[in-house]
Amino acid sequence: MFHPRSIWLAFAVCLAVVLGAMGWVSRTVLRLERERNRARQQAVLEDNIRLALWRIDSAIAPMLAEESARPYFVYQAFYKPAETSMSPALPGRFLAPSPLLQQRPPHALLYFQLDAQGRLTSPQAPEAKWRELAIPEFISETAVTQAEQRLNALGREVDFSVLAPMLPEPSSEPAQWVAAPLIPDMEQHQALQQRRADLNRQGRAAVEFDQRSQAVSNVNAIAQQEQQQLAIAMPESAASDLGGAPMTPLWRDGQMLLARRMHVNGSQVVQGCLLDWPAIRRSLLESVADLLPGANLVPAVPDSSNGQARRLAALPAQIVPGPIPHETAHATSALQISLLAAWGCALLAAVSVAGLLWGVVKLSERRAAFVSAVTHELRTPLTTFQMYAEMLSDGMVTEPAQQKEYLATLRRESARLIHLVENVLSYARLERGRGRRRTQRLRVGQLLERAGARLGDRARQANMELQISAPDSIASEVVCTDPGAVEQILFNLVDNACKYAAAATDRRIHLDLRLQTDWFELEVRDHGPGVGGAVARRLFRPFTKSAHEAAESAPGVGLGLALSRRLARQLGGELRLDASMRDGAAFVLRLRKA
């Protein structure tokens, strides 16, 4: 048999391996789930960014088209309209006010025109010869003063020689927008396939950026055609004035400009407007707040690691989505519930196995102790049997009185062995579930009469006296029980009293009958040393008496009380120790009334 320490060590090692493996698996699974959640959040963020870019470019494209569609002549405070122009001329004059003078769009702070000589003008800040004509009929003096201040500030930041090279070269021919044919020719098809292949190699972001750029370019081309149609109607328009380039957004000292190069009266000029970037940015961010609540728009960085994935096609700006929002508290996932269930089952199994091992080890120890105690209990009477039988058979005892004494000793030892074997067999039957009893109805007095003779004989063998107290009023009550089981319980109690109270001065054993409401109480009490607290806790446990305890204490294997309690509970009653008794030990058997 393995030592209990070895068994527990093996169990601990196995448990550590199992729990360690489960811990590693749980950690790996949870890490993979977190990574999957982060990847899902990142995918949702990328989709939101793409949708936000499309929204912003779609919102900016009309503004760019509107500015690109403005003819060159509206950048003067007053111009001579064509006879077919819808703009009304001033009464008595051949000049019409620029629409930029009368009503400024909300997205533009200032419109300007810069020529090669560095002359910077604005239709919103009329020159001296036009000032009296413009104020206050078409613009307020306050607005003119504010426009002049912005124009002076802009003049310190822009220079034709610097600004013009940043803009596309103006075309000498009118711009045309031609829709792509539904079925392109072979060369167009090959070029288109090559372009798609190049974009696909660059990634999805490049493809989408190209698509957004193409959409913005188409809108600008249509706007340019409208601008040229308006310019054609002007009587002083030259062929070169019909060219030009679309509005190009660019940054200058933290401010965003829309500018283009145009041919006006035979020379190149830069026309454009100063955008109200804070207001535009605020409006654009509000339009995508449902997708990216913490986003921001900043100037585009050409060598950004995000490349074209964050860049607008309509403006030289890129979107900063902000931190990835953490998932709010949500219900435990199915995977986490499964892990918790697995851990719960594993811990429950570990506790169950530990309890089973503990019970098996304890039972093995108790049974080993029981075998030792039984061996010791059997050795003494068997030795006595062998010695006395040899002496009697060999004729070594010739005196009749001595022979009678030897025979009485053999009788006591045989009764002792019969009682021991009877208890062991009775407990074995109860353990196997075969301890069913035959109950019958009889008076309590009859029950005590049947058991009294055997109980009294056992007391007399120990030179003790059994005193039975059964009032007639109670003895006549009827009980439904198994008389044999009750007799065996009472005999075990009296036998224990004879063994453990053998050295008591008072040699009486009391068997008292009492009546409670629905119960009979049979109390067996002696005047011995009583039962200590440590012994009382394991008094009714089987197989708890070792061979050493059997040798040092009274004879027995420690099975009688455990058997008696099992029998009492099988009868529907109870057997308990009366802990309140100070003089000796008292055990109370309770039986239910019929």
Salt bridges, closest charged atoms under 4 A:
GLU33 OE2 - ARG36 NH2 3.89
GLU35 OE2 - ARG31 NH1 3.17
GLU46 OE2 - ARG310 NH2 3.10
ASP47 OD1 - ARG50 NH2 2.20
ASP57 OD2 - ARG212 NH1 2.55
GLU66 OE2 - ARG70 NH2 3.25
GLU67 OE1 - ARG70 NE 2.94
GLU67 OE2 - HIS107 NE2 2.71
GLU127 OE2 - ARG119 NH2 2.11
GLU148 OE2 - ARG131 NH1 2.52
GLU169 OE1 - ARG261 NH2 2.91
ASP198 OD1 - ARG201 NH2 2.06
GLU208 OE2 - ARG50 NE 3.54
GLU208 OE2 - ARG204 NE 3.32
ASP210 OD1 - ARG195 NH2 1.83
ASP290 OD1 - ARG55 NH1 2.87
GLU327 OE2 - ARG40 NH2 3.50
GLU365 OE1 - LYS362 NZ 3.95
GLU377 OE1 - ARG416 NH2 2.91
GLU413 OE1 - ARG416 NH1 3.51
GLU422 OE1 - ARG454 NH2 3.69
GLU431 OE2 - ARG566 NH1 2.96
ASP482 OD2 - ARG437 NE 3.90
GLU487 OE2 - ARG454 NH1 3.68
ASP495 OD2 - HIS419 NE2 3.66
ASP495 OD1 - ARG458 NE 2.63
ASP495 OD2 - LYS499 NZ 3.27
ASP506 OD2 - ARG508 NH2 2.82
ASP506 OD2 - HIS527 NE2 3.36
ASP512 OD2 - ARG525 NH2 3.80
GLU521 OE1 - ARG514 NH2 3.14
GLU521 OE2 - ARG590 NE 3.72
GLU523 OE1 - ARG514 NH1 3.31
GLU523 OE1 - ARG525 NE 3.82
GLU549 OE2 - ARG538 NH2 3.14
GLU574 OE2 - ARG565 NE 3.45
GLU574 OE1 - ARG569 NE 3.08
ASP583 OD2 - HIS527 ND1 3.04
